[in-house]
Amino acid sequence: MTHTALTPSALLAGLPVRQGFGDATLIRLAPGSIDLGGGNPATDLLPLDLYRVAFREVTEGDGFGALLKYTPAPGLASLRAAIAARDGVDAERVLITNGGAHGLALAVLSVLDPGDTIVVDDPVYPLFLRVLDLIGVNVVPLRVGAAGIDTDELEQRLRDGLRPKALFTVPTFQNPSGVTLSAERESALVALAEQYGFVVIADDPYRAIAFPGTTVPTRTAFRGSDHVLAVNTFSKTLGPGLRLGWIVVPTALTERVTWLRNRLDGQTSGILQAVVERMLADDRLDPSITAAGAGYARKATVLTGALRSEFGDAVEVADPQGGFFAWARLDGDIDFTQLFERAQDLGVTYQRGEWFAASGEAFRGFARLSFSEVSEHDLTEGVARLAQAWRELTGRGSGSDARSRLGS
Ligand SMILES: Cc1ncc(COP(=O)(O)O)c(C=O)c1O
């Protein structure tokens, strides 16, 4: 029998090799290493007991058998209605997904054609760019500042002739920078999308992880516009292992997105949808998410405090108001690849700033440091290890540790 080699499809063969964010080969996690790179929630801040109750009610209820059948492609009507009520949108526009990444893929495949132009956050959530690889589009980076994506700059570029089909942004506690799009910019963005005829893909997984005292914009402009496709997930509040999220689709697209979904995976697990529906109906859920936000806030304070005490003036970092990450810029004319490798030798890893550049080599010297899953002890120790690597490379001392080593 002759043996013929398998060749991948042109799509698979043409996909760029993963590099940077998401490339596990770059991350070294020896036993005892501290991982400041991840995006997991802390398991002790997840509502495990509410899960147990909901699973028991679902599996012991009369409707359990029916949940083992195929379920409708857009999701269970009752769950769609519950989510629609929370989001303030029409239930017909809600489609249940298998998590945020699935929602992003559906959004991209629904609105973009090869060769189209899309404007994206810069810095950007890098795995969105990996979804764009499926289509092959022109990516135009747009700066994210303290109030979110720069709509003044966007307006200027649109006036100068830029014609995107879509714009991608993470509006709340952005990954990686942590900033939130102001209500003013949200309205400006919607007005530009409607005037120039593009779709805003608003990916909002961190919205519910607000720290005490932080009020998240209500997103009235996004909710009211037929030029916004909102992507969301329960991964950060109920855990990514659940694989459940939703998209809110412009009315004109709902039917077609459902057809597309029918040609891919068809539906989301009925059992998991029923479990989530029970949890959303449980009065204890929202308080538990609020309490988790307070837990993440404490961890964020430990991380930023450690950064300032170890690096002193050599670090710029804003205090996160929500979400899972601190976005820090380290000073120093050093090779940041070497810093990353040395830090990993010393037992800490993180996500390098360059990996979030929407194009080119921007954000050298930045690091996305995740506090969500790491204990307070390990946050302090992880930053101490990073600072040791940085001091070795810069030859500089800084902050409390350096002062104590100098005996002052
Ligand atoms: C901005 C952003 N979008 C989407 C996702 C993916 O969500 P999921 O894990 O539900 O696929 C993440 C996860 O980290 C994220 O940070």
The ligand as an SDF file (V2000), in Angstrom:
LIG
                    3D

 16 16  0  0  0  0  0  0  0  0999 V2000
  -10.7310   40.4100   26.2560 C   0  0  0  0  0  0  0  0  0  0  0  0
  -11.0720   38.9730   26.2260 C   0  0  0  0  0  0  0  0  0  0  0  0
  -11.9220   38.5210   25.2990 N   0  0  0  0  0  0  0  0  0  0  0  0
  -12.2670   37.2200   25.2260 C   0  0  0  0  0  0  0  0  0  0  0  0
  -11.7430   36.3030   26.1100 C   0  0  0  0  0  0  0  0  0  0  0  0
  -12.0830   34.8470   25.9400 C   0  0  0  0  0  0  0  0  0  0  0  0
  -13.0950   34.4470   26.7730 O   0  0  0  0  0  0  0  0  0  0  0  0
  -13.4260   32.8790   26.9140 P   0  0  0  0  0  0  0  0  0  0  0  0
  -12.4430   32.3210   27.8760 O   0  0  0  0  0  0  0  0  0  0  0  0
  -14.8070   32.8470   27.4310 O   0  0  0  0  0  0  0  0  0  0  0  0
  -13.3150   32.2600   25.5690 O   0  0  0  0  0  0  0  0  0  0  0  0
  -10.8540   36.7300   27.1060 C   0  0  0  0  0  0  0  0  0  0  0  0
  -10.2660   35.7520   28.0470 C   0  0  0  0  0  0  0  0  0  0  0  0
   -9.2810   35.9800   28.6720 O   0  0  0  0  0  0  0  0  0  0  0  0
  -10.5050   38.0970   27.1560 C   0  0  0  0  0  0  0  0  0  0  0  0
   -9.6350   38.5670   28.0590 O   0  0  0  0  0  0  0  0  0  0  0  0
  1  2  1  0
  2  3  1  0
  2 15  2  0
  3  4  2  0
  4  5  1  0
  5  6  1  0
  5 12  2  0
  6  7  1  0
  7  8  1  0
  8  9  2  0
  8 10  1  0
  8 11  1  0
 12 13  1  0
 12 15  1  0
 13 14  2  0
 15 16  1  0
M  END
$$$$
